[in-house]
């Protein structure tokens, strides 16, 4: 399922126009993105939690040349699925 499929399904389920549904979905996604960018944790009970983790700098290896390279530290987005989502996948 892609974003267009999701919009179509939600619009049908909620008896809304696709344009309004897309606007609502974009607002939700932008709000989650802004919160995660600010370093906040976003918990959607039953669905999952979005959070930011710090990944330490480390030494890597170029697979083509075998040369060692320094991989810089960075922040990564993490998603932990909630129990209802996990249970629905294991039907």
Secondary structure, 3 states (H helix, E strand, C coil): CCHHHHHHHHHHHHCCCHHHHHHHHHHHHHHHHHHHHCCCCEEECCCEEEEEEEECCEEEECCCCCCEEEECCEEEEEEEECHHHHHHHCC
